[in-house]
Amino acid sequence: MFLISYISPTQANEGGYWSQSVNVFNYSCTDGDVDCWTDKRNSLETLPLQIYAPLKPNQVNNKHHICVSFPHLKDSYWVGVAYGIITEGRRLGQKITLFEAGGYTNLDAQLNQVDDCITNGGEALIIGPISSNGNAKQIEIIREKGIPVVVLVTGINTAVDANSLQSFIDMGYTSCKWVLDQEIDNPNETNIVWFPGPPGAGWSIASNVGCLKALNGSKIKILETNWGDTGKSIQLQLVEETLQNLASGPEPEFKYIVGTGTTIEAAAGALRARKLQNKIKLVSTYYTPGIDLFIKRGLISMAPSDQMISQARIAVDQAVRLLGGIEMATGGRPEYNTGRITEHIQQPILIVTPKNFNKFDSSTTLAPKGWSPVFSVN
C-alpha cells in the first residue's frame, strides 16, 4: 500500500512565502546505499507527514552562489523544476547559476558544466544527476572541498548532504499498480507496452523496478519494454514503431501504453491519427503541462504528480540552510548506514485522473503558462 493523497499547499504568488506537507524518510537515503530505498522502514506507509516550513528572507544573512545542474530542459517536467529553483532563489536572495546538459546521453557535458560552475565560485551544488554512478566521483570530490551537495529529482549512488526527491520506484509502482487495479475484475490477461525512459538514468531504472514490482505475479503482461531518451522525437518514434508492430491489425495486441510524460504526450497524438484512442489507454509515470491538458480532455487515463516545483524549492532551502549552518526544516533524520543527521524529503504522490482533475491543485507541479526558463539569478 502506498500513500496517495491530495495535499493542498499554502502557496503565495511567485516569490511569496509557502509551506507544504511532505513525507520525511525515517532513514535518509543520502549515503549512496541503494538498499535504503527499499528498506521497509522507509516504505511509504511508514513515512511521517510533516509540514515543511522554509526560511524567511530575514533569516538568511548572506547571498551565496548556488550552482544548479539539470540533465536537460527538453521537456516541461524540467522546466517546472527550473521554475521552482529560480523563484525560491529569488525569494531567499541567492545567486543562482542554472545549466542543463542537453540530454541523458551527455554525461560529460554535465560533468564539465559542474566543474566550471564550482571553479567560478560556486558555494553549493544542487544536481539532478544524469547517471547514478557516472556523477558519483565528481560529487565525492566536490564534497571533499567542503561544498555541500543537494540531490534533486534523480538519485545518486554516493553520499550527499540532503535529498529533495520522490522515489521513482514509487512513481513506477504507482502507475503500474493503478493499471492493475483497473483490471482487478478482469479474469483475462491484460497486455501493456512499457516505456520507462532513458537507459542508464537512475530515475528510469528505478521506475522500471517499481513497475515490475507492482505487476509481479499479476495478470498484467508487458509485451514490450522500450527504453529511450525523453526527447519528443525519440519517444514519438518509439511509439510509432510499437503501434506499427502491435496495433496494425483489426484490434491492437495491448490495452495500455504506460510510460514517461513525453511518451504519453506523443502517444496521444499518434493514437488519434490511427483512430485508436478508444481502444488503447494511456498512463504516465509523471506529470507535465501536456499531460495536464490531455487529462482535462479525457485523452489520458491517469498520471501521478511528484510535485517537482516543490521539490526544487525545498532543494534551494536545504542548500541555503547547509551554507548558513541552519538546522534542517524537519530536524533531519539518521542516515541509513552512518547515523549522520541529514534530511531526505519527498512529496506525497498525487494521482490525477479525468474524474478528479477539477480538484487537482497544480501549483506545486506546473510552471505558470508561458513561463520560460531563466538561467541565472544575481
Summary of the structure (lengths in Angstrom):
residues: 378
radius of gyration: 20.1
end to end distance: 44.6
largest distance: 67.2
contacts: 1358
relative contact order: 0.19
helix: 37%
strand: 21%
